[in-house]
Amino acid sequence: MLRFEPVSADTPPANDLIAAMVAEMATLYGPIDAPHMPSATPADFAPPRGTFLVGFDEGGAPVCAGGVKGLDGDVAEIKRMYVVPSARRRGVARVLLGALEDAARELGYGTARLDTGPLQAHAQALYESAGYRPIGNFNANPVASFWGEKRLGR
């Protein structure tokens, strides 16, 4: 069972999980916190148009995180999803994605978008199985190969 809490993306444990995710992605794609990449700053995840969630396990350890960033109108982008290696392959990413979608709904968004890269087929499979349909490159991410969108409903 996971417990999710909104945590400012520039404070622990959120910034620690983001740093781990950025480091892991850098091994796959090179630096992702670069000027030519889509914005994913703490300000992007701040209220009133965004949020950043940290998931804690039953023992209180932070095991996953992700953010919601407002785009145009009622569209949000889900970014910086990360599950610590010791919690992988247990359905944590799916639960995290659901929590982020719920948070986007609570913020008033009717559509969620996300992306992933060619070396993360498992992430693309998760997103497609959760109802994300392929769309065009909405965020000019030069390392992504899948861009997805899902109507969230109310």
C-alpha positions in Angstrom: 0.0 0.0 0.0 1.3 3.4 -1.0 0.6 6.7 0.6 1.0 9.8 -1.6 1.7 13.3 -0.4 2.3 16.5 -2.3 5.9 17.7 -1.7 7.6 20.7 -3.1 9.8 19.5 -5.9 12.8 21.5 -4.6 12.8 19.9 -1.1 13.6 16.4 0.1 12.6 13.7 -0.5 11.1 15.0 -3.8 14.4 16.6 -5.1 16.3 13.4 -4.1 14.0 11.3 -6.2 14.1 13.7 -9.1 18.0 13.7 -9.0 18.0 9.9 -9.1 15.6 9.9 -12.1 17.6 12.5 -13.9 20.9 10.6 -13.3 19.3 7.4 -14.5 17.9 9.0 -17.7 21.3 10.6 -18.3 22.8 7.1 -18.7 20.2 6.4 -21.4 19.9 9.7 -23.2 22.5 12.1 -22.0 21.6 15.2 -19.9 17.8 15.8 -19.7 18.1 18.9 -17.6 19.3 21.0 -20.5 18.0 24.2 -22.1 16.8 22.4 -25.2 14.6 19.9 -23.2 11.0 20.5 -22.1 10.7 22.4 -18.8 10.3 20.4 -15.6 11.2 22.9 -12.9 9.9 23.0 -9.3 7.9 26.1 -10.4 6.2 23.9 -13.1 5.0 21.6 -10.4 3.8 24.3 -8.0 0.2 25.2 -7.2 -2.1 26.3 -8.4 -1.5 24.7 -11.9 0.8 21.8 -10.8 1.7 19.4 -8.1 4.5 16.9 -7.3 3.6 13.7 -5.5 5.9 11.4 -3.5 4.7 7.9 -2.7 5.7 6.4 0.6 5.7 2.6 1.4 4.2 1.1 4.5 7.4 1.7 6.4 7.4 5.4 5.4 10.2 5.2 2.9 9.9 7.3 -0.3 9.7 4.9 -3.2 8.3 6.8 -6.1 7.5 10.3 -7.4 6.1 12.3 -10.2 4.7 15.6 -11.2 1.7 17.3 -12.9 2.5 20.4 -14.9 -0.2 22.6 -16.5 -0.2 23.1 -20.2 -2.8 25.0 -22.2 -6.4 25.0 -21.2 -7.5 21.8 -19.4 -4.4 19.8 -20.5 -1.8 18.7 -18.0 1.6 17.0 -18.6 2.7 14.1 -16.3 6.5 14.4 -15.9 9.4 13.0 -13.9 7.8 9.7 -13.0 10.3 7.6 -11.1 10.2 4.4 -9.0 13.3 3.5 -6.9 15.0 0.3 -8.2 14.1 -1.7 -5.1 10.3 -1.0 -5.7 10.2 -1.9 -9.4 8.3 -4.8 -10.9 5.6 -4.6 -8.2 3.0 -2.4 -9.9 4.2 0.8 -8.2 4.5 2.7 -11.5 0.9 1.9 -12.4 -0.3 3.1 -8.9 1.8 6.2 -9.3 0.4 7.0 -12.7 -3.1 6.6 -11.3 -2.3 9.0 -8.4 -0.9 11.6 -10.8 -4.0 11.3 -13.0 -6.2 11.8 -9.9 -4.2 14.8 -8.9 -4.6 16.2 -12.4 -8.3 15.8 -12.2 -8.4 17.5 -8.8 -6.5 20.4 -10.4 -9.3 20.7 -13.0 -7.6 19.1 -16.0 -9.6 16.9 -18.4 -6.7 15.6 -20.4 -3.2 14.3 -19.5 -0.2 14.0 -21.8 3.2 12.4 -21.3 6.2 11.1 -23.2 8.9 8.5 -23.0 12.0 7.5 -24.9 12.9 4.7 -27.2 15.0 2.9 -24.5 12.0 2.7 -22.1 9.6 0.2 -23.9 8.3 -0.8 -20.5 7.1 2.7 -19.8 5.4 3.0 -23.2 3.7 -0.3 -22.6 2.5 0.9 -19.2 1.1 4.1 -20.7 -0.6 2.4 -23.6 -2.2 -0.2 -21.2 -3.4 2.7 -19.0 -5.3 4.2 -22.0 -2.8 6.7 -23.4 -3.1 7.0 -27.2 -0.2 8.2 -29.5 -0.3 11.8 -30.4 2.2 14.2 -32.1 5.3 15.6 -30.4 3.5 18.2 -28.2 6.5 19.2 -26.1 9.4 19.2 -28.5 11.2 16.6 -26.5 14.2 15.6 -28.7 14.8 12.3 -26.9 11.2 11.0 -26.7 9.8 8.5 -29.2 6.3 8.2 -27.7 3.9 11.0 -26.9 0.6 10.0 -25.4 -2.7 11.6 -24.4 -5.6 10.4 -22.3 -9.0 11.9 -21.5 -9.3 11.9 -17.7 -13.0 12.2 -17.4 -14.6 13.6 -14.3 
